[in-house]
Amino acid sequence: MTKGGRSYRIDVKNENMAAYLNGKIDVTIPDLICCCDMDNNEPITNPNCHQGSNVRVVVLPVPKEFVTDKGLSTFGPAYLSLDIPYSAAVERYKAQQNG
């Protein structure tokens, strides 16, 4: 997706695994990366989302069990072979707004 000179890309493997803003990691699993169809005002599933679709990306916090050491080792950034620590996107967004 590109809008206003910014680009947003979501890597998918059954689920939305990671999202990139202008080529830099913005969100990773286990956070929930969801898409809403802005033309129909409905959630959109991955098989129905296509390049160029008019979507809004919504990031939801994950249940606390997923951010334990065990949860992150099973389904965190390392699962995607990313050598970065998990950063809760919702908390990071809040800090940016208040910062």
Backbone atoms as SQL, in Angstrom:
CREATE TABLE atoms (id INTEGER PRIMARY KEY, chain TEXT, resi INTEGER, resn TEXT, atom TEXT, x REAL, y REAL, z REAL);
INSERT INTO atoms VALUES
  (1, 'A', 1, 'MET', 'N', 0.846, -1.173, 0.000),
  (2, 'A', 1, 'MET', 'CA', 0.000, 0.000, 0.000),
  (3, 'A', 1, 'MET', 'C', 0.891, 1.236, 0.000),
  (4, 'A', 2, 'THR', 'N', 0.514, 2.217, -0.742),
  (5, 'A', 2, 'THR', 'CA', 1.240, 3.474, -0.770),
  (6, 'A', 2, 'THR', 'C', 0.233, 4.605, -0.629),
  (7, 'A', 3, 'LYS', 'N', 0.557, 5.545, 0.250),
  (8, 'A', 3, 'LYS', 'CA', -0.339, 6.689, 0.432),
  (9, 'A', 3, 'LYS', 'C', 0.488, 7.860, 0.925),
  (10, 'A', 4, 'GLY', 'N', 0.342, 8.978, 0.290),
  (11, 'A', 4, 'GLY', 'CA', 1.029, 10.182, 0.733),
  (12, 'A', 4, 'GLY', 'C', 2.535, 10.034, 0.776),
  (13, 'A', 5, 'GLY', 'N', 3.102, 9.278, -0.163),
  (14, 'A', 5, 'GLY', 'CA', 4.548, 9.102, -0.190),
  (15, 'A', 5, 'GLY', 'C', 5.067, 8.053, 0.773),
  (16, 'A', 6, 'ARG', 'N', 4.185, 7.442, 1.543),
  (17, 'A', 6, 'ARG', 'CA', 4.591, 6.385, 2.468),
  (18, 'A', 6, 'ARG', 'C', 4.136, 5.049, 1.916),
  (19, 'A', 7, 'SER', 'N', 4.907, 4.018, 2.212),
  (20, 'A', 7, 'SER', 'CA', 4.503, 2.683, 1.771),
  (21, 'A', 7, 'SER', 'C', 4.341, 1.786, 2.989),
  (22, 'A', 8, 'TYR', 'N', 3.421, 0.852, 2.877),
  (23, 'A', 8, 'TYR', 'CA', 3.156, -0.106, 3.951),
  (24, 'A', 8, 'TYR', 'C', 2.991, -1.470, 3.319),
  (25, 'A', 9, 'ARG', 'N', 3.752, -2.429, 3.789),
  (26, 'A', 9, 'ARG', 'CA', 3.704, -3.782, 3.243),
  (27, 'A', 9, 'ARG', 'C', 3.507, -4.771, 4.378),
  (28, 'A', 10, 'ILE', 'N', 2.688, -5.777, 4.142),
  (29, 'A', 10, 'ILE', 'CA', 2.440, -6.814, 5.135),
  (30, 'A', 10, 'ILE', 'C', 2.885, -8.150, 4.562),
  (31, 'A', 11, 'ASP', 'N', 3.773, -8.842, 5.287),
  (32, 'A', 11, 'ASP', 'CA', 4.174, -10.196, 4.910),
  (33, 'A', 11, 'ASP', 'C', 3.158, -11.170, 5.486),
  (34, 'A', 12, 'VAL', 'N', 2.705, -12.096, 4.634),
  (35, 'A', 12, 'VAL', 'CA', 1.642, -13.020, 5.007),
  (36, 'A', 12, 'VAL', 'C', 2.116, -14.463, 4.844),
  (37, 'A', 13, 'LYS', 'N', 1.800, -15.285, 5.815),
  (38, 'A', 13, 'LYS', 'CA', 1.990, -16.740, 5.734),
  (39, 'A', 13, 'LYS', 'C', 0.835, -17.327, 6.541),
  (40, 'A', 14, 'ASN', 'N', -0.309, -17.458, 5.915),
  (41, 'A', 14, 'ASN', 'CA', -1.588, -17.785, 6.558),
  (42, 'A', 14, 'ASN', 'C', -2.076, -16.634, 7.433),
  (43, 'A', 15, 'GLU', 'N', -1.213, -16.054, 8.186),
  (44, 'A', 15, 'GLU', 'CA', -1.528, -14.910, 9.065),
  (45, 'A', 15, 'GLU', 'C', -0.676, -13.727, 8.633),
  (46, 'A', 16, 'ASN', 'N', -1.045, -12.545, 9.089),
  (47, 'A', 16, 'ASN', 'CA', -0.205, -11.368, 8.882),
  (48, 'A', 16, 'ASN', 'C', 0.947, -11.459, 9.872),
  (49, 'A', 17, 'MET', 'N', 2.153, -11.643, 9.353),
  (50, 'A', 17, 'MET', 'CA', 3.305, -11.938, 10.191),
  (51, 'A', 17, 'MET', 'C', 4.126, -10.712, 10.576),
  (52, 'A', 18, 'ALA', 'N', 4.322, -9.819, 9.634),
  (53, 'A', 18, 'ALA', 'CA', 5.121, -8.619, 9.885),
  (54, 'A', 18, 'ALA', 'C', 4.642, -7.528, 8.946),
  (55, 'A', 19, 'ALA', 'N', 4.767, -6.297, 9.401),
  (56, 'A', 19, 'ALA', 'CA', 4.381, -5.149, 8.587),
  (57, 'A', 19, 'ALA', 'C', 5.535, -4.159, 8.557),
  (58, 'A', 20, 'TYR', 'N', 5.727, -3.560, 7.402),
  (59, 'A', 20, 'TYR', 'CA', 6.845, -2.654, 7.173),
  (60, 'A', 20, 'TYR', 'C', 6.325, -1.296, 6.738),
  (61, 'A', 21, 'LEU', 'N', 6.763, -0.255, 7.410),
  (62, 'A', 21, 'LEU', 'CA', 6.443, 1.119, 7.043),
  (63, 'A', 21, 'LEU', 'C', 7.679, 1.720, 6.393),
  (64, 'A', 22, 'ASN', 'N', 7.545, 2.108, 5.131),
  (65, 'A', 22, 'ASN', 'CA', 8.672, 2.665, 4.370),
  (66, 'A', 22, 'ASN', 'C', 9.899, 1.752, 4.421),
  (67, 'A', 23, 'GLY', 'N', 9.660, 0.434, 4.365),
  (68, 'A', 23, 'GLY', 'CA', 10.751, -0.528, 4.317),
  (69, 'A', 23, 'GLY', 'C', 11.331, -0.927, 5.659),
  (70, 'A', 24, 'LYS', 'N', 10.866, -0.314, 6.747),
  (71, 'A', 24, 'LYS', 'CA', 11.364, -0.646, 8.087),
  (72, 'A', 24, 'LYS', 'C', 10.286, -1.390, 8.864),
  (73, 'A', 25, 'ILE', 'N', 10.716, -2.347, 9.668),
  (74, 'A', 25, 'ILE', 'CA', 9.752, -3.129, 10.445),
  (75, 'A', 25, 'ILE', 'C', 8.941, -2.212, 11.353),
  (76, 'A', 26, 'ASP', 'N', 7.628, -2.354, 11.272),
  (77, 'A', 26, 'ASP', 'CA', 6.708, -1.576, 12.100),
  (78, 'A', 26, 'ASP', 'C', 6.039, -2.467, 13.141),
  (79, 'A', 27, 'VAL', 'N', 5.580, -3.641, 12.722),
  (80, 'A', 27, 'VAL', 'CA', 4.853, -4.561, 13.606),
  (81, 'A', 27, 'VAL', 'C', 5.268, -5.982, 13.262),
  (82, 'A', 28, 'THR', 'N', 5.413, -6.819, 14.281),
  (83, 'A', 28, 'THR', 'CA', 5.663, -8.243, 14.063),
  (84, 'A', 28, 'THR', 'C', 4.722, -9.060, 14.936),
  (85, 'A', 29, 'ILE', 'N', 4.658, -10.340, 14.594),
  (86, 'A', 29, 'ILE', 'CA', 3.954, -11.263, 15.470),
  (87, 'A', 29, 'ILE', 'C', 4.692, -11.270, 16.799),
  (88, 'A', 30, 'PRO', 'N', 4.017, -11.456, 17.892),
  (89, 'A', 30, 'PRO', 'CA', 2.669, -11.949, 18.031),
  (90, 'A', 30, 'PRO', 'C', 1.567, -10.883, 17.987),
  (91, 'A', 31, 'ASP', 'N', 1.908, -9.577, 17.811),
  (92, 'A', 31, 'ASP', 'CA', 0.837, -8.581, 17.696),
  (93, 'A', 31, 'ASP', 'C', -0.095, -8.973, 16.550),
  (94, 'A', 32, 'LEU', 'N', -1.338, -8.590, 16.658),
  (95, 'A', 32, 'LEU', 'CA', -2.338, -8.937, 15.654),
  (96, 'A', 32, 'LEU', 'C', -2.426, -7.808, 14.634),
  (97, 'A', 33, 'ILE', 'N', -2.112, -8.126, 13.389),
  (98, 'A', 33, 'ILE', 'CA', -2.145, -7.157, 12.300),
  (99, 'A', 33, 'ILE', 'C', -3.406, -7.450, 11.490),
  (100, 'A', 34, 'CYS', 'N', -4.368, -6.550, 11.565),
  (101, 'A', 34, 'CYS', 'CA', -5.679, -6.773, 10.939),
  (102, 'A', 34, 'CYS', 'C', -5.911, -5.728, 9.847),
  (103, 'A', 35, 'CYS', 'N', -6.705, -6.099, 8.856),
  (104, 'A', 35, 'CYS', 'CA', -7.039, -5.177, 7.768),
  (105, 'A', 35, 'CYS', 'C', -8.550, -5.004, 7.684),
  (106, 'A', 36, 'CYS', 'N', -8.959, -3.781, 7.416),
  (107, 'A', 36, 'CYS', 'CA', -10.372, -3.467, 7.228),
  (108, 'A', 36, 'CYS', 'C', -10.553, -2.887, 5.831),
  (109, 'A', 37, 'ASP', 'N', -11.561, -3.369, 5.129),
  (110, 'A', 37, 'ASP', 'CA', -11.916, -2.884, 3.804),
  (111, 'A', 37, 'ASP', 'C', -12.630, -1.547, 3.991),
  (112, 'A', 38, 'MET', 'N', -12.010, -0.468, 3.544),
  (113, 'A', 38, 'MET', 'CA', -12.575, 0.860, 3.766),
  (114, 'A', 38, 'MET', 'C', -13.708, 1.190, 2.798),
  (115, 'A', 39, 'ASP', 'N', -13.847, 0.419, 1.710),
  (116, 'A', 39, 'ASP', 'CA', -14.955, 0.643, 0.789),
  (117, 'A', 39, 'ASP', 'C', -16.253, 0.055, 1.323),
  (118, 'A', 40, 'ASN', 'N', -16.145, -1.061, 2.088),
  (119, 'A', 40, 'ASN', 'CA', -17.331, -1.724, 2.629),
  (120, 'A', 40, 'ASN', 'C', -17.449, -1.608, 4.145),
  (121, 'A', 41, 'ASN', 'N', -16.446, -0.995, 4.787),
  (122, 'A', 41, 'ASN', 'CA', -16.417, -0.856, 6.249),
  (123, 'A', 41, 'ASN', 'C', -16.568, -2.202, 6.951),
  (124, 'A', 42, 'GLU', 'N', -15.793, -3.184, 6.468),
  (125, 'A', 42, 'GLU', 'CA', -15.822, -4.523, 7.048),
  (126, 'A', 42, 'GLU', 'C', -14.405, -5.052, 7.184),
  (127, 'A', 43, 'PRO', 'N', -14.199, -5.980, 8.114),
  (128, 'A', 43, 'PRO', 'CA', -12.892, -6.648, 8.169),
  (129, 'A', 43, 'PRO', 'C', -12.666, -7.414, 6.868),
  (130, 'A', 44, 'ILE', 'N', -11.408, -7.556, 6.512),
  (131, 'A', 44, 'ILE', 'CA', -11.098, -8.278, 5.282),
  (132, 'A', 44, 'ILE', 'C', -10.091, -9.382, 5.605),
  (133, 'A', 45, 'THR', 'N', -10.358, -10.572, 5.104),
  (134, 'A', 45, 'THR', 'CA', -9.462, -11.698, 5.334),
  (135, 'A', 45, 'THR', 'C', -8.369, -11.707, 4.271),
  (136, 'A', 46, 'ASN', 'N', -7.259, -12.353, 4.587),
  (137, 'A', 46, 'ASN', 'CA', -6.118, -12.348, 3.673),
  (138, 'A', 46, 'ASN', 'C', -6.453, -12.822, 2.262),
  (139, 'A', 47, 'PRO', 'N', -7.221, -13.900, 2.083),
  (140, 'A', 47, 'PRO', 'CA', -7.492, -14.324, 0.704),
  (141, 'A', 47, 'PRO', 'C', -8.278, -13.281, -0.102),
  (142, 'A', 48, 'ASN', 'N', -8.942, -12.364, 0.571),
  (143, 'A', 48, 'ASN', 'CA', -9.764, -11.359, -0.103),
  (144, 'A', 48, 'ASN', 'C', -9.107, -9.986, -0.181),
  (145, 'A', 49, 'CYS', 'N', -7.881, -9.892, 0.274),
  (146, 'A', 49, 'CYS', 'CA', -7.157, -8.623, 0.231),
  (147, 'A', 49, 'CYS', 'C', -6.133, -8.692, -0.897),
  (148, 'A', 50, 'HIS', 'N', -6.155, -7.693, -1.758),
  (149, 'A', 50, 'HIS', 'CA', -5.278, -7.704, -2.919),
  (150, 'A', 50, 'HIS', 'C', -4.522, -6.387, -2.997),
  (151, 'A', 51, 'GLN', 'N', -3.380, -6.431, -3.635),
  (152, 'A', 51, 'GLN', 'CA', -2.591, -5.227, -3.803),
  (153, 'A', 51, 'GLN', 'C', -3.461, -4.150, -4.435),
  (154, 'A', 52, 'GLY', 'N', -3.415, -2.964, -3.860),
  (155, 'A', 52, 'GLY', 'CA', -4.210, -1.858, -4.359),
  (156, 'A', 52, 'GLY', 'C', -5.568, -1.723, -3.689),
  (157, 'A', 53, 'SER', 'N', -5.907, -2.670, -2.806),
  (158, 'A', 53, 'SER', 'CA', -7.188, -2.575, -2.077),
  (159, 'A', 53, 'SER', 'C', -7.165, -1.357, -1.170),
  (160, 'A', 54, 'ASN', 'N', -8.331, -0.777, -0.946),
  (161, 'A', 54, 'ASN', 'CA', -8.477, 0.365, -0.053),
  (162, 'A', 54, 'ASN', 'C', -8.689, -0.169, 1.363),
  (163, 'A', 55, 'VAL', 'N', -7.588, -0.298, 2.106),
  (164, 'A', 55, 'VAL', 'CA', -7.664, -0.891, 3.440),
  (165, 'A', 55, 'VAL', 'C', -7.094, 0.039, 4.491),
  (166, 'A', 56, 'ARG', 'N', -7.512, -0.212, 5.703),
  (167, 'A', 56, 'ARG', 'CA', -6.917, 0.417, 6.878),
  (168, 'A', 56, 'ARG', 'C', -6.332, -0.707, 7.705),
  (169, 'A', 57, 'VAL', 'N', -5.120, -0.514, 8.189),
  (170, 'A', 57, 'VAL', 'CA', -4.457, -1.518, 9.012),
  (171, 'A', 57, 'VAL', 'C', -4.695, -1.162, 10.469),
  (172, 'A', 58, 'VAL', 'N', -5.143, -2.157, 11.222),
  (173, 'A', 58, 'VAL', 'CA', -5.398, -1.994, 12.653),
  (174, 'A', 58, 'VAL', 'C', -4.516, -2.997, 13.386),
  (175, 'A', 59, 'VAL', 'N', -3.789, -2.527, 14.378),
  (176, 'A', 59, 'VAL', 'CA', -2.928, -3.407, 15.169),
  (177, 'A', 59, 'VAL', 'C', -3.542, -3.549, 16.551),
  (178, 'A', 60, 'LEU', 'N', -3.706, -4.796, 16.958),
  (179, 'A', 60, 'LEU', 'CA', -4.294, -5.096, 18.263),
  (180, 'A', 60, 'LEU', 'C', -3.261, -5.755, 19.161),
  (181, 'A', 61, 'PRO', 'N', -3.328, -5.463, 20.457),
  (182, 'A', 61, 'PRO', 'CA', -2.392, -6.138, 21.366),
  (183, 'A', 61, 'PRO', 'C', -2.729, -7.611, 21.469),
  (184, 'A', 62, 'VAL', 'N', -1.709, -8.380, 21.726),
  (185, 'A', 62, 'VAL', 'CA', -1.837, -9.824, 21.820),
  (186, 'A', 62, 'VAL', 'C', -2.103, -10.211, 23.283),
  (187, 'A', 63, 'PRO', 'N', -2.763, -11.338, 23.538),
  (188, 'A', 63, 'PRO', 'CA', -2.929, -11.791, 24.922),
  (189, 'A', 63, 'PRO', 'C', -1.579, -11.949, 25.620),
  (190, 'A', 64, 'LYS', 'N', -1.551, -11.689, 26.898),
  (191, 'A', 64, 'LYS', 'CA', -0.293, -11.657, 27.664),
  (192, 'A', 64, 'LYS', 'C', 0.489, -12.961, 27.599),
  (193, 'A', 65, 'GLU', 'N', -0.185, -14.081, 27.389),
  (194, 'A', 65, 'GLU', 'CA', 0.518, -15.367, 27.320),
  (195, 'A', 65, 'GLU', 'C', 1.496, -15.425, 26.144),
  (196, 'A', 66, 'PHE', 'N', 1.229, -14.653, 25.107),
  (197, 'A', 66, 'PHE', 'CA', 2.092, -14.668, 23.934),
  (198, 'A', 66, 'PHE', 'C', 3.363, -13.844, 24.106),
  (199, 'A', 67, 'VAL', 'N', 3.406, -12.988, 25.123),
  (200, 'A', 67, 'VAL', 'CA', 4.595, -12.157, 25.311),
  (201, 'A', 67, 'VAL', 'C', 5.484, -12.660, 26.450),
  (202, 'A', 68, 'THR', 'N', 5.230, -13.863, 26.916),
  (203, 'A', 68, 'THR', 'CA', 6.151, -14.502, 27.859),
  (204, 'A', 68, 'THR', 'C', 7.354, -14.994, 27.059),
  (205, 'A', 69, 'ASP', 'N', 8.415, -15.380, 27.766),
  (206, 'A', 69, 'ASP', 'CA', 9.590, -15.915, 27.073),
  (207, 'A', 69, 'ASP', 'C', 9.214, -17.114, 26.207),
  (208, 'A', 70, 'LYS', 'N', 8.390, -18.003, 26.753),
  (209, 'A', 70, 'LYS', 'CA', 7.978, -19.184, 26.003),
  (210, 'A', 70, 'LYS', 'C', 7.144, -18.795, 24.778),
  (211, 'A', 71, 'GLY', 'N', 6.213, -17.867, 24.968),
  (212, 'A', 71, 'GLY', 'CA', 5.368, -17.435, 23.858),
  (213, 'A', 71, 'GLY', 'C', 6.165, -16.787, 22.743),
  (214, 'A', 72, 'LEU', 'N', 7.098, -15.899, 23.116),
  (215, 'A', 72, 'LEU', 'CA', 7.891, -15.212, 22.096),
  (216, 'A', 72, 'LEU', 'C', 8.865, -16.156, 21.400),
  (217, 'A', 73, 'SER', 'N', 9.380, -17.145, 22.134),
  (218, 'A', 73, 'SER', 'CA', 10.296, -18.091, 21.485),
  (219, 'A', 73, 'SER', 'C', 9.553, -18.973, 20.493),
  (220, 'A', 74, 'THR', 'N', 8.255, -19.167, 20.717),
  (221, 'A', 74, 'THR', 'CA', 7.449, -19.999, 19.826),
  (222, 'A', 74, 'THR', 'C', 6.910, -19.210, 18.639),
  (223, 'A', 75, 'PHE', 'N', 6.446, -17.979, 18.871),
  (224, 'A', 75, 'PHE', 'CA', 5.753, -17.234, 17.823),
  (225, 'A', 75, 'PHE', 'C', 6.057, -15.745, 17.924),
  (226, 'A', 76, 'GLY', 'N', 7.332, -15.423, 17.961),
  (227, 'A', 76, 'GLY', 'CA', 7.765, -14.038, 18.005),
  (228, 'A', 76, 'GLY', 'C', 8.604, -13.719, 16.784),
  (229, 'A', 77, 'PRO', 'N', 9.308, -12.588, 16.788),
  (230, 'A', 77, 'PRO', 'CA', 10.116, -12.202, 15.629),
  (231, 'A', 77, 'PRO', 'C', 11.128, -13.273, 15.195),
  (232, 'A', 78, 'ALA', 'N', 11.676, -14.028, 16.150),
  (233, 'A', 78, 'ALA', 'CA', 12.651, -15.070, 15.786),
  (234, 'A', 78, 'ALA', 'C', 12.020, -16.138, 14.904),
  (235, 'A', 79, 'TYR', 'N', 10.728, -16.385, 15.060),
  (236, 'A', 79, 'TYR', 'CA', 10.019, -17.345, 14.211),
  (237, 'A', 79, 'TYR', 'C', 10.122, -16.951, 12.737),
  (238, 'A', 80, 'LEU', 'N', 10.230, -15.647, 12.504),
  (239, 'A', 80, 'LEU', 'CA', 10.345, -15.112, 11.147),
  (240, 'A', 80, 'LEU', 'C', 11.802, -14.938, 10.722),
  (241, 'A', 81, 'SER', 'N', 12.721, -15.449, 11.542),
  (242, 'A', 81, 'SER', 'CA', 14.162, -15.288, 11.320),
  (243, 'A', 81, 'SER', 'C', 14.583, -13.824, 11.376),
  (244, 'A', 82, 'LEU', 'N', 13.868, -13.039, 12.162),
  (245, 'A', 82, 'LEU', 'CA', 14.234, -11.640, 12.376),
  (246, 'A', 82, 'LEU', 'C', 15.060, -11.548, 13.649),
  (247, 'A', 83, 'ASP', 'N', 16.203, -10.927, 13.569),
  (248, 'A', 83, 'ASP', 'CA', 17.089, -10.798, 14.720),
  (249, 'A', 83, 'ASP', 'C', 16.823, -9.470, 15.426),
  (250, 'A', 84, 'ILE', 'N', 15.591, -9.334, 15.895),
  (251, 'A', 84, 'ILE', 'CA', 15.187, -8.122, 16.611),
  (252, 'A', 84, 'ILE', 'C', 14.372, -8.530, 17.829),
  (253, 'A', 85, 'PRO', 'N', 14.398, -7.707, 18.871),
  (254, 'A', 85, 'PRO', 'CA', 13.535, -8.013, 20.021),
  (255, 'A', 85, 'PRO', 'C', 12.083, -7.659, 19.684),
  (256, 'A', 86, 'TYR', 'N', 11.165, -8.331, 20.354),
  (257, 'A', 86, 'TYR', 'CA', 9.747, -7.997, 20.203),
  (258, 'A', 86, 'TYR', 'C', 9.493, -6.624, 20.803),
  (259, 'A', 87, 'SER', 'N', 8.727, -5.819, 20.114),
  (260, 'A', 87, 'SER', 'CA', 8.331, -4.503, 20.592),
  (261, 'A', 87, 'SER', 'C', 6.819, -4.392, 20.414),
  (262, 'A', 88, 'ALA', 'N', 6.096, -4.261, 21.514),
  (263, 'A', 88, 'ALA', 'CA', 4.633, -4.173, 21.457),
  (264, 'A', 88, 'ALA', 'C', 4.238, -2.899, 20.710),
  (265, 'A', 89, 'ALA', 'N', 3.671, -3.065, 19.531),
  (266, 'A', 89, 'ALA', 'CA', 3.359, -1.929, 18.666),
  (267, 'A', 89, 'ALA', 'C', 2.385, -0.955, 19.313),
  (268, 'A', 90, 'VAL', 'N', 1.347, -1.452, 19.961),
  (269, 'A', 90, 'VAL', 'CA', 0.347, -0.565, 20.553),
  (270, 'A', 90, 'VAL', 'C', 0.991, 0.325, 21.621),
  (271, 'A', 91, 'GLU', 'N', 1.843, -0.250, 22.452),
  (272, 'A', 91, 'GLU', 'CA', 2.530, 0.545, 23.483),
  (273, 'A', 91, 'GLU', 'C', 3.471, 1.562, 22.844),
  (274, 'A', 92, 'ARG', 'N', 4.152, 1.149, 21.780),
  (275, 'A', 92, 'ARG', 'CA', 5.063, 2.055, 21.083),
  (276, 'A', 92, 'ARG', 'C', 4.288, 3.209, 20.452),
  (277, 'A', 93, 'TYR', 'N', 3.134, 2.919, 19.841),
  (278, 'A', 93, 'TYR', 'CA', 2.305, 3.974, 19.255),
  (279, 'A', 93, 'TYR', 'C', 1.828, 4.965, 20.314),
  (280, 'A', 94, 'LYS', 'N', 1.406, 4.441, 21.455),
  (281, 'A', 94, 'LYS', 'CA', 0.949, 5.312, 22.553),
  (282, 'A', 94, 'LYS', 'C', 2.075, 6.233, 23.004),
  (283, 'A', 95, 'ALA', 'N', 3.283, 5.681, 23.165),
  (284, 'A', 95, 'ALA', 'CA', 4.423, 6.487, 23.600),
  (285, 'A', 95, 'ALA', 'C', 4.752, 7.568, 22.577),
  (286, 'A', 96, 'GLN', 'N', 4.644, 7.255, 21.297),
  (287, 'A', 96, 'GLN', 'CA', 4.908, 8.247, 20.252),
  (288, 'A', 96, 'GLN', 'C', 3.892, 9.387, 20.296),
  (289, 'A', 97, 'GLN', 'N', 2.632, 9.052, 20.576),
  (290, 'A', 97, 'GLN', 'CA', 1.603, 10.092, 20.641),
  (291, 'A', 97, 'GLN', 'C', 1.795, 10.999, 21.848),
  (292, 'A', 98, 'ASN', 'N', 2.277, 10.422, 22.952),
  (293, 'A', 98, 'ASN', 'CA', 2.448, 11.194, 24.188),
  (294, 'A', 98, 'ASN', 'C', 3.821, 11.850, 24.270),
  (295, 'A', 99, 'GLY', 'N', 4.710, 11.519, 23.337),
  (296, 'A', 99, 'GLY', 'CA', 6.089, 11.875, 23.457),
  (297, 'A', 99, 'GLY', 'C', 6.540, 13.143, 22.968);
